[in-house]
Amino acid sequence: MELDLAVSKDNQLIVSHEPWFNPVICRQPNGDSISRRDAEKFLIYQLTAAEIREFDCGSWGNPRFPKQQKMKAHKPTLREVGEAVRVKRSNILWNIEIKSQPQWDGERHPPVEEFARLVIAELNNLGIEKNAVVQSFDVRALQAMRQQAPEIRLAFLIENVRGFDFNLEKLGFTPAIYSPYYQLVSKKLVRKCRANNMKLIPWTVNDVPAMRGLIHLGVDGIITDYPNRIGEVGKK
């Protein structure tokens, strides 16, 4: 299960792709829409978890995912999701992203050291730290995680074209997983990851031919919005 995290004003970890409310799918507590111009005024880090629960981010659906069932839904805390999933299955593997950027510090999330501390504490509280990978594009977040909890596996998310060697040098250590945008994967990258004893897990792969090609290259996993499509890879 892959999910992204933001932080509320009262230091709760909120499951959200952005650290604000997406105007395409979310509505204000009074039911009013959110204009694109004002979207980033509704920052999760400026609201308490209780206030965040009042926004509806499910009733209108997401046009990118037309098969998604529309229903009233709030952005949950990581604890809510962890406890709900644990009721169903205890052996779920978690892939959790710290959504941080240097220019967001103090406004859209706490300092990354604090962000990492909150994540570590919640993983331990939920008892899923051994089944979790923490990923981020932000080298600072991964460095903070490694310093505070070196036993937790880390994945370095990559979207730049500067290359494997540059990115690892910038990070300063070898993570458990190298996770680039899927179109950056090549035979050479597969070899380099294997030589450094790292798993290679690209994102976000949604069409079957691309999945088939990546598996043929030798990737160790795939991040996708449609896990049900993996079963079609072996079909002609």
CORFEN-V641745 format. One record per pair of residues at least 24 apart in sequence whose ideal C-beta (glycine too) atoms are under 6 Angstrom apart, sorted by the first residue. I is the first residue (numbers start at 1). J is the second residue. D is the distance in whole Angstrom. If there is no record, write none. Layout:
{{I;J;D} {I;J;D}}
This chain:
{{1;92;6} {1;94;6} {2;95;4} {2;223;6} {4;97;4} {4;99;5} {6;44;4} {7;45;6} {7;109;5} {7;110;6} {8;44;6} {8;48;6} {8;49;5} {8;52;6} {9;46;6} {9;47;6} {9;48;5} {10;48;5} {10;49;6} {12;49;4} {12;77;5} {13;78;4} {13;118;6} {13;122;5} {14;44;5} {14;75;5} {14;77;6} {15;76;5} {15;78;6} {15;81;6} {16;75;5} {19;44;5} {19;108;4} {19;109;6} {21;55;6} {25;57;5} {25;60;6} {25;62;5} {26;55;5} {26;57;4} {27;56;5} {29;54;4} {43;108;6} {45;108;5} {45;109;6} {78;122;5} {82;126;4} {93;131;5} {94;128;6} {94;131;6} {94;132;4} {95;133;5} {96;132;6} {96;134;5} {97;135;5} {98;136;4} {98;141;4} {100;138;5} {100;141;5} {112;140;5} {112;141;5} {112;144;5} {113;144;5} {116;144;4} {116;145;5} {116;148;6} {120;148;6} {120;149;5} {139;170;6} {139;171;5} {155;179;5} {164;192;5} {177;201;5} {185;214;6} {190;217;6} {190;218;5} {208;232;5} {208;233;6}}
